[in-house]
Amino acid sequence: MGRAFGHFASAQPWPGPECGLTRSEYDAFEGSIAEAGRHNGWFAGENVRHMLGSLAFLLNSKDLNAWMARYSTLEQRTTSNEQRTIGIIMAGNIPLVGFHDLLCVLLGGHRARIKLSSQDDVLIPAVLEILDRFAPGTKEQVIMEGGKLGAVDAVIATGSNNTARYFEHYFGHLPRIVRKGRVSVAVLDGSESDQELAALGEDVFRYFGLGCRNVSKLYAPRDFHLDRFFTAIFSWKGIIDHHKYANNYDYNRAVWLLDKVPFLENGFLQIKEDTALASPVASLHMQRYDDRSAVEMDLAGHAESIQCVIGHGFLPFGTSQRPALHDYADGVDTMRFLTAL
């Protein structure tokens, strides 16, 4: 499946039966990519293919085996009566964001009962068709619910801070992982190269900034010149041509102008000095600092709200959207949770 995803990621025509799919199966998935974009305007084809490329990079025997080797108890689950039915309530902020949870449940030897997000109810079923092609019988292990989740033995639910409270109340009697809204930040120290600042654009703009791994705030030294950053990310200028992104840009700009809020802009990104972590779409918050230790204290104080940190001494620039198989959302080991059931 990883190899097939690689073909889709590069927008190749059907490469032949060696890809493991017939022409009709291959074309059907290509149609799903287009349909997902029509259904959800944020799911631009380029971003869907980027996600498929990220998954293709992960789905190889070496990485999968190394990942599974961490969980020796998986080998002990050999009889069907040890299976559990795991409810998965998926988010839909970026394409296929719920795939990793589904992968964990299936590799953990369990059944999945899925409540799809209305924003991403095309790609997951399409991926399941491909997975069943390579691992016949997989679809029998997955139930997709249109209404209530139904009877489950445990739950993995992803949503906002508000929905998390509902999930905790509704599923409080079950083993559960409940994820809240998180954001990512970048810490600049002034020594960044132009190439690193350009790579930071990937962390900011990929998926239009809608993912929890997207950078929404910059910490920058007092004397850091933002012109360097604006120049480095100029290659992303075309993002403003996307109507939904442009609408957010115009709306936030109008609100800040009316409120007489000072901000800087370059025609496709707005930056406002603000201590808040989360910023609106098409904008970044920035917090200046004089003492690096103050930044570290701030990061520690917001640890429960930060998914990842980009910068020297943290994740390399440009890598936030390339998590490894063991990089779990909210830092909660999903496989460990599933093997303990």
ZIDA-V244054 format. One record per residue. N is the residue number from 1. SS is DSSP state (alpha for helix, beta for strand, coil for the rest). D_LAST is the distance of its C-alpha to the last C-alpha in Angstrom with 2 decimals. Layout:
BEGIN
n:N ss:SS d_last:D_LAST
n:N ss:SS d_last:D_LAST
END
This chain:
BEGIN
n:1 ss:coil d_last:27.73
n:2 ss:alpha d_last:28.33
n:3 ss:alpha d_last:31.90
n:4 ss:alpha d_last:32.39
n:5 ss:alpha d_last:31.18
n:6 ss:alpha d_last:33.76
n:7 ss:alpha d_last:36.49
n:8 ss:alpha d_last:35.56
n:9 ss:alpha d_last:35.39
n:10 ss:coil d_last:38.98
n:11 ss:coil d_last:40.17
n:12 ss:coil d_last:41.53
n:13 ss:coil d_last:42.93
n:14 ss:coil d_last:41.43
n:15 ss:coil d_last:41.76
n:16 ss:coil d_last:41.98
n:17 ss:alpha d_last:39.75
n:18 ss:alpha d_last:38.63
n:19 ss:alpha d_last:36.14
n:20 ss:coil d_last:34.25
n:21 ss:coil d_last:35.16
n:22 ss:coil d_last:38.23
n:23 ss:alpha d_last:40.61
n:24 ss:alpha d_last:39.61
n:25 ss:alpha d_last:35.88
n:26 ss:alpha d_last:36.75
n:27 ss:alpha d_last:39.12
n:28 ss:alpha d_last:36.67
n:29 ss:alpha d_last:34.22
n:30 ss:alpha d_last:37.21
n:31 ss:alpha d_last:38.04
n:32 ss:alpha d_last:34.59
n:33 ss:alpha d_last:35.19
n:34 ss:alpha d_last:38.48
n:35 ss:alpha d_last:37.11
n:36 ss:alpha d_last:34.39
n:37 ss:alpha d_last:37.26
n:38 ss:alpha d_last:39.29
n:39 ss:alpha d_last:36.48
n:40 ss:coil d_last:35.55
n:41 ss:coil d_last:38.44
n:42 ss:coil d_last:36.28
n:43 ss:coil d_last:34.86
n:44 ss:coil d_last:37.94
n:45 ss:alpha d_last:38.02
n:46 ss:alpha d_last:38.35
n:47 ss:alpha d_last:35.12
n:48 ss:alpha d_last:33.15
n:49 ss:alpha d_last:34.54
n:50 ss:alpha d_last:33.75
n:51 ss:alpha d_last:30.05
n:52 ss:alpha d_last:30.23
n:53 ss:alpha d_last:31.99
n:54 ss:alpha d_last:29.33
n:55 ss:alpha d_last:26.65
n:56 ss:alpha d_last:29.09
n:57 ss:alpha d_last:29.42
n:58 ss:alpha d_last:25.70
n:59 ss:coil d_last:25.11
n:60 ss:coil d_last:26.76
n:61 ss:alpha d_last:25.71
n:62 ss:alpha d_last:26.35
n:63 ss:alpha d_last:24.20
n:64 ss:alpha d_last:21.33
n:65 ss:alpha d_last:21.35
n:66 ss:alpha d_last:21.70
n:67 ss:alpha d_last:18.75
n:68 ss:alpha d_last:16.44
n:69 ss:coil d_last:17.99
n:70 ss:coil d_last:16.26
n:71 ss:coil d_last:12.90
n:72 ss:alpha d_last:13.90
n:73 ss:alpha d_last:10.63
n:74 ss:alpha d_last:11.10
n:75 ss:alpha d_last:14.13
n:76 ss:alpha d_last:12.51
n:77 ss:coil d_last:10.86
n:78 ss:coil d_last:14.27
n:79 ss:coil d_last:14.29
n:80 ss:alpha d_last:13.88
n:81 ss:alpha d_last:12.40
n:82 ss:alpha d_last:9.06
n:83 ss:coil d_last:9.12
n:84 ss:coil d_last:7.78
n:85 ss:beta d_last:10.45
n:86 ss:beta d_last:10.08
n:87 ss:beta d_last:13.19
n:88 ss:beta d_last:15.12
n:89 ss:beta d_last:18.21
n:90 ss:coil d_last:20.37
n:91 ss:coil d_last:23.31
n:92 ss:coil d_last:26.64
n:93 ss:coil d_last:28.66
n:94 ss:coil d_last:29.01
n:95 ss:coil d_last:28.76
n:96 ss:coil d_last:25.42
n:97 ss:coil d_last:23.63
n:98 ss:coil d_last:20.48
n:99 ss:alpha d_last:20.55
n:100 ss:alpha d_last:18.40
n:101 ss:alpha d_last:15.39
n:102 ss:alpha d_last:16.09
n:103 ss:alpha d_last:16.51
n:104 ss:alpha d_last:13.17
n:105 ss:alpha d_last:11.40
n:106 ss:alpha d_last:13.85
n:107 ss:alpha d_last:13.82
n:108 ss:coil d_last:10.06
n:109 ss:coil d_last:10.98
n:110 ss:coil d_last:9.93
n:111 ss:beta d_last:12.59
n:112 ss:beta d_last:13.96
n:113 ss:beta d_last:15.93
n:114 ss:beta d_last:18.18
n:115 ss:beta d_last:20.65
n:116 ss:coil d_last:23.18
n:117 ss:coil d_last:25.46
n:118 ss:coil d_last:29.00
n:119 ss:coil d_last:30.14
n:120 ss:coil d_last:28.19
n:121 ss:coil d_last:27.98
n:122 ss:coil d_last:30.09
n:123 ss:alpha d_last:28.65
n:124 ss:alpha d_last:24.99
n:125 ss:alpha d_last:26.19
n:126 ss:alpha d_last:28.78
n:127 ss:alpha d_last:26.37
n:128 ss:alpha d_last:24.22
n:129 ss:alpha d_last:27.48
n:130 ss:alpha d_last:28.11
n:131 ss:alpha d_last:24.66
n:132 ss:alpha d_last:25.14
n:133 ss:alpha d_last:28.54
n:134 ss:alpha d_last:27.24
n:135 ss:coil d_last:24.12
n:136 ss:coil d_last:25.30
n:137 ss:coil d_last:22.83
n:138 ss:alpha d_last:20.68
n:139 ss:alpha d_last:22.07
n:140 ss:alpha d_last:20.86
n:141 ss:alpha d_last:17.22
n:142 ss:beta d_last:18.18
n:143 ss:beta d_last:19.63
n:144 ss:beta d_last:21.73
n:145 ss:beta d_last:22.56
n:146 ss:coil d_last:25.96
n:147 ss:coil d_last:25.57
n:148 ss:coil d_last:22.76
n:149 ss:coil d_last:19.19
n:150 ss:coil d_last:18.69
n:151 ss:coil d_last:15.90
n:152 ss:coil d_last:12.34
n:153 ss:coil d_last:8.87
n:154 ss:beta d_last:8.31
n:155 ss:beta d_last:11.20
n:156 ss:beta d_last:12.77
n:157 ss:beta d_last:16.36
n:158 ss:beta d_last:19.37
n:159 ss:coil d_last:22.74
n:160 ss:coil d_last:25.55
n:161 ss:alpha d_last:25.73
n:162 ss:alpha d_last:27.00
n:163 ss:alpha d_last:24.35
n:164 ss:alpha d_last:21.62
n:165 ss:alpha d_last:23.07
n:166 ss:alpha d_last:22.88
n:167 ss:alpha d_last:19.24
n:168 ss:alpha d_last:18.40
n:169 ss:alpha d_last:20.50
n:170 ss:alpha d_last:19.43
n:171 ss:coil d_last:15.63
n:172 ss:coil d_last:15.77
n:173 ss:coil d_last:14.10
n:174 ss:coil d_last:10.78
n:175 ss:beta d_last:8.10
n:176 ss:beta d_last:10.34
n:177 ss:beta d_last:12.34
n:178 ss:beta d_last:15.96
n:179 ss:beta d_last:18.62
n:180 ss:coil d_last:22.24
n:181 ss:coil d_last:25.46
n:182 ss:coil d_last:26.38
n:183 ss:beta d_last:29.45
n:184 ss:beta d_last:30.77
n:185 ss:beta d_last:34.01
n:186 ss:beta d_last:36.59
n:187 ss:beta d_last:38.57
n:188 ss:coil d_last:42.06
n:189 ss:coil d_last:44.33
n:190 ss:coil d_last:47.45
n:191 ss:coil d_last:47.44
n:192 ss:coil d_last:45.53
n:193 ss:coil d_last:47.34
n:194 ss:alpha d_last:48.25
n:195 ss:alpha d_last:45.80
n:196 ss:alpha d_last:42.91
n:197 ss:alpha d_last:43.92
n:198 ss:alpha d_last:44.15
n:199 ss:alpha d_last:40.63
n:200 ss:alpha d_last:39.50
n:201 ss:alpha d_last:40.63
n:202 ss:alpha d_last:37.72
n:203 ss:alpha d_last:35.31
n:204 ss:alpha d_last:37.23
n:205 ss:alpha d_last:38.22
n:206 ss:alpha d_last:35.65
n:207 ss:alpha d_last:34.13
n:208 ss:alpha d_last:36.87
n:209 ss:alpha d_last:34.98
n:210 ss:coil d_last:32.35
n:211 ss:coil d_last:29.20
n:212 ss:coil d_last:27.37
n:213 ss:coil d_last:28.46
n:214 ss:coil d_last:32.07
n:215 ss:beta d_last:34.42
n:216 ss:beta d_last:35.77
n:217 ss:beta d_last:37.62
n:218 ss:beta d_last:39.92
n:219 ss:beta d_last:40.82
n:220 ss:beta d_last:44.28
n:221 ss:beta d_last:47.05
n:222 ss:coil d_last:49.94
n:223 ss:coil d_last:52.26
n:224 ss:coil d_last:50.02
n:225 ss:coil d_last:51.95
n:226 ss:alpha d_last:49.86
n:227 ss:alpha d_last:52.40
n:228 ss:alpha d_last:50.83
n:229 ss:alpha d_last:47.46
n:230 ss:alpha d_last:49.10
n:231 ss:alpha d_last:51.08
n:232 ss:alpha d_last:48.13
n:233 ss:coil d_last:46.05
n:234 ss:alpha d_last:49.03
n:235 ss:alpha d_last:47.66
n:236 ss:alpha d_last:45.16
n:237 ss:alpha d_last:48.07
n:238 ss:alpha d_last:47.48
n:239 ss:alpha d_last:44.35
n:240 ss:alpha d_last:46.71
n:241 ss:alpha d_last:47.78
n:242 ss:coil d_last:44.50
n:243 ss:alpha d_last:45.44
n:244 ss:alpha d_last:42.27
n:245 ss:alpha d_last:42.23
n:246 ss:alpha d_last:45.98
n:247 ss:alpha d_last:45.68
n:248 ss:alpha d_last:43.30
n:249 ss:alpha d_last:45.66
n:250 ss:alpha d_last:48.66
n:251 ss:alpha d_last:47.05
n:252 ss:alpha d_last:45.88
n:253 ss:alpha d_last:49.23
n:254 ss:alpha d_last:51.12
n:255 ss:alpha d_last:49.18
n:256 ss:alpha d_last:49.70
n:257 ss:alpha d_last:53.35
n:258 ss:alpha d_last:53.94
n:259 ss:coil d_last:52.29
n:260 ss:coil d_last:54.32
n:261 ss:coil d_last:51.25
n:262 ss:coil d_last:52.20
n:263 ss:coil d_last:50.24
n:264 ss:beta d_last:50.88
n:265 ss:beta d_last:50.43
n:266 ss:coil d_last:51.23
n:267 ss:coil d_last:51.15
n:268 ss:coil d_last:47.47
n:269 ss:coil d_last:45.68
n:270 ss:beta d_last:46.41
n:271 ss:beta d_last:45.70
n:272 ss:beta d_last:45.98
n:273 ss:beta d_last:45.82
n:274 ss:coil d_last:43.03
n:275 ss:coil d_last:40.55
n:276 ss:coil d_last:37.79
n:277 ss:coil d_last:34.95
n:278 ss:coil d_last:34.61
n:279 ss:coil d_last:37.71
n:280 ss:coil d_last:38.81
n:281 ss:coil d_last:38.78
n:282 ss:coil d_last:41.72
n:283 ss:beta d_last:42.04
n:284 ss:beta d_last:40.94
n:285 ss:beta d_last:41.13
n:286 ss:beta d_last:42.78
n:287 ss:beta d_last:43.06
n:288 ss:beta d_last:45.84
n:289 ss:beta d_last:45.57
n:290 ss:coil d_last:47.98
n:291 ss:coil d_last:45.66
n:292 ss:alpha d_last:42.55
n:293 ss:alpha d_last:41.03
n:294 ss:alpha d_last:41.13
n:295 ss:alpha d_last:39.00
n:296 ss:alpha d_last:36.41
n:297 ss:alpha d_last:36.35
n:298 ss:alpha d_last:35.96
n:299 ss:alpha d_last:33.04
n:300 ss:alpha d_last:31.32
n:301 ss:alpha d_last:32.03
n:302 ss:coil d_last:30.46
n:303 ss:alpha d_last:27.47
n:304 ss:alpha d_last:25.03
n:305 ss:alpha d_last:27.08
n:306 ss:beta d_last:27.72
n:307 ss:beta d_last:25.69
n:308 ss:beta d_last:28.03
n:309 ss:beta d_last:31.50
n:310 ss:beta d_last:34.19
n:311 ss:beta d_last:37.20
n:312 ss:coil d_last:38.65
n:313 ss:coil d_last:36.18
n:314 ss:coil d_last:33.27
n:315 ss:beta d_last:32.21
n:316 ss:coil d_last:35.31
n:317 ss:coil d_last:37.19
n:318 ss:coil d_last:36.29
n:319 ss:coil d_last:32.75
n:320 ss:coil d_last:30.63
n:321 ss:coil d_last:29.90
n:322 ss:coil d_last:28.89
n:323 ss:coil d_last:25.41
n:324 ss:coil d_last:23.78
n:325 ss:coil d_last:20.49
n:326 ss:coil d_last:18.89
n:327 ss:coil d_last:20.71
n:328 ss:coil d_last:18.03
n:329 ss:alpha d_last:19.31
n:330 ss:alpha d_last:19.73
n:331 ss:alpha d_last:18.76
n:332 ss:coil d_last:15.02
n:333 ss:coil d_last:13.13
n:334 ss:alpha d_last:11.27
n:335 ss:alpha d_last:10.20
n:336 ss:alpha d_last:8.99
n:337 ss:alpha d_last:6.84
n:338 ss:alpha d_last:5.54
n:339 ss:alpha d_last:5.54
n:340 ss:coil d_last:3.80
n:341 ss:coil d_last:0.00
END
